[in-house]
Amino acid sequence: MTHDAPRDELAEERPPLFRTWRRLYTFVLAELALLIILFYLFTKAFA
Amino acid sequence: MRTLDWIVLACTLLSIILYGIYKGKGSRSLSSYLLADRNMRWYTVALSIMATQASAVTFTSTPGQAYADGMRFVQFYFGLPIAMVIVSITAVPIFRKLGVFTAYEYLEHRFDLRTRTLTALIFLVQRGLSVGITIYAPSLVLSVMLGWDIRWTSTAIGGAIIIYTTFGGVKAVNWTDVQQMLIILSGMIIAFVMTIALLPKGIGFVDALRVAGGMGKLNAVDFSFDLHNRYNFWSGLVGGTFVALAYFGTDQSQVQRYLTGASIRQSRLGLIFNGIAKVPMQFFILLLGAMVFVFFQFERPPLFFNPVEVEKVSRSFYGDEFRSVERRYAEVSSRKAEAVRSYVEAKRGGDAKLIEDAASKLRSLSSEAELVRNEGIAVLRENDPSVDPSDTNYIFLTFVIKYLPVGLVGLLFACIFAASMSSTSGELSALATCTVVDIYKRHIANDGDDRHYLRVSRFSMALWGVYAIVFAQYASRLGSLIEAVNILGSLFYGTMLAIFLIAFYVKRIGGTAVFWGAIAGEAAVLWCYAFTTIPWLWYNVIGCGVVVASASLIQILISGRVTPASP
């Protein structure tokens, strides 16, 4: 039970705001790192 | 609940059901019914993914978990953004290019029918078990509100969900998910603002954070490595990544959400949005729980948050004994409230010695209160040995019912129902899709036309709904619900994940090796569950590792040479 994928799906489209998907993925991981640092500082500040 | 609350709740729920039916109109082909014609934009995909993941348990149990155990549960989500990136890079293009209906369909392309069927069956067992819990959570809410037997409430809620999912299919599921997620987010923000506003005069947000932190509730990050510590940075990052990879990469209830995207780009953006927003959202919900904890430091909390159990013991032979413990608990709580105020004053003053003295007194009174509370729970158990000693799931609801203003109570309950509907409907549609596409069409009747499979899909959707209701009747003794859902997932996710990881990345391993490797991996996980004390977050890692190792070994043994990859 498969279908032919639409032709435009096969082309790698650019993500919004970033030039490449790699940059968007880097942004997601950088945000995670920043959140962990902020949560750690939050934990320490109110412990 | 007052009349206005009932009106708000009824209007919200009715609007969801009607919106679902309206949006689901025109689902007259299998592709439309099960994949929404693959024309969803990224924001619909994103909110549908988030709504499916955020079950009612998220809003009944998570704040209670922060109240009882602090915010460390947030670390469980640290692996999620990593998983979103990996799934976007690997799974999305493959699933989309093959045009599959289910993730398991891909496994037949890559391995063989046997591996596809085994994985589909694992999914049906695992998701079939957890969908019962997803219905059970809001049933609990209604039974607390109305004093009804939980069997009746689960039947009523499950029935309502079945109607609109069976009628509207995935289109209805996705669009109502968007509506439900917006209701949920607005409800949670309002609840947070109200919690801060309800703190005693002179106690601000920063004071509340100081109290919560001083009493060990803001423990969001713990870098110490301990295999037996359920939630720390390492278990969250490693175990959490495995759980999220398995959930988003192999669980049809999530795969189906992003398969409805209009293109690879739309599907990827939906996942990435979840990767960006999920961790802050969970932090926020846990912080809400911590603030409710602070609220109950000033306002006397009930000895036990489950009102049904309290009512039961009060009417029993142990009633006088329980009331006596309640009075002592009230007295200790009142002294504790004074100690909390002293602690706040000391923190404001900044004198280290005064702070330490106040903190020491607070710790001592907290321990005393906990001892008295345990005495109360012991009385409950004397009266009924089968009573669940955990009242985590009732904490936030008690706060909502007793302290939020009229109208908002209805809205918050609507949030919980919306969350339940969103996750249950997503799970039901995934179960029905897998049943029809991977089992029925592939093994039972492969010569039917589109209308036949559409009818079978509707029937399957309804049947899984009925099954979920029946299962929910027996879910009342599983402790903290959110953990129960995640533990159930962890028993199976490692194996499923390994099968897909091998499919994506280890081209030399073939179908026979991965099939028997999967059997070995599942046996290893079940053995760990039954005979060891290893925390459940590590089951995914263990299961995945055993499958990959044994499949590699079997591949070497059976062929002694490299198996060519499937195209």
Interface residues (C-beta under 8 A of the other chain):
Chain A: M1 T2 H3 D4 A5 P6 D8 E9 L10 E12 E13 P15 P16 W21 L24 Y25 V28 L29 E31 L32 L35 I36 F39 Y40 F42 T43 A45 F46 A47
Chain B: S31 V74 F78 P81 I82 M84 V85 S88 I89 R96 K97 L98 G99 V100 F101 E105 L209 R210 A212 G213 G214 G216 L218 N219 A220 V221 D222 F223 F233 S263 I264 R265 R268 L269 I272 G275 I276 V279 P280 F283 V437 K441
